[in-house]
Each structure stands twice: as C-alpha cells, then as structure tokens.
C-alpha cells in the first residue's frame, strides 16, 4: 500500500481531528512526524509539518471530505453565520494565527534573535475573499 500525504499541519490536534473524521468515513490514515514537531516546534519548518497520510486509492474520497470541511460555514452561539466585517463574506478561515501589528513584529524579531518559537500570535478569523482578519465581536 503506497501512502501519500493528504495534508500537513502545525498542530497535532488538528491532524488528529481530521484523522478521526476520515476514519469515521472508513478511510485508514496515519500521522507522521507528530512527536518530532511536538518536542520542538522549530522542527516544523525542518520536517515540513505534521503529515497526515492515506492510501493512494482513498485519495478522491478523502479530498471530498476535506473540501466539505474547508467549505464549512461558521456560526455563532445564536446559529447566525459569522461574516467578514469588510466584505460581508461567510467564506472564512477559523483559527488563523496572525502576527499583524507591533506586538507581532516585536515577537518575530525577538524570536529570530533568541532562536525560539514565536512568543506571540493572535488567533483570528481570516476572510478568504478579502484577507481581512478579525476576532468575533470586533467590528461586527
């Protein structure tokens, strides 16, 4: 059985969530390089991330599942669609790690000088249409 990489991740939690979804649909999957990246997050760039691999024969079915998850529309606690404050689009990335702003720049500089994993980032929604980054409740 030849394995191919379906997707790469920065976080082992995200990799395991997709693995569970695929296995619930009958697709056997394997996670590679999880422990190396977890021990030292800088290994992520060296190894190319945490890899989720599947059998080549299951690729088309797995891609349908991944596309379905990627096109999922996010809702708030009132079951209303979350929309971009700039363009009103509902096509969003959730959990986007942003380093915009002065704190992000300073964190990047300190991380490069000390050769450590970036010490600051904020988790936001990012619009796939216009690139606007926002937290829920801001500018809405």
Secondary structure, DSSP 8 states (H G I E B T S, - for coil): --EEEEEEES-HHHHHHHHHHHHHTT--EEEESHHHHHH-TTHHHHHTSEEEEEEGGGHHHHHHHHHHHHT---B-TTS-B---TTT----EEEEEEE--SHHHHHHHHHHHHHT---S--EEEEEETTT--EE-TTS--
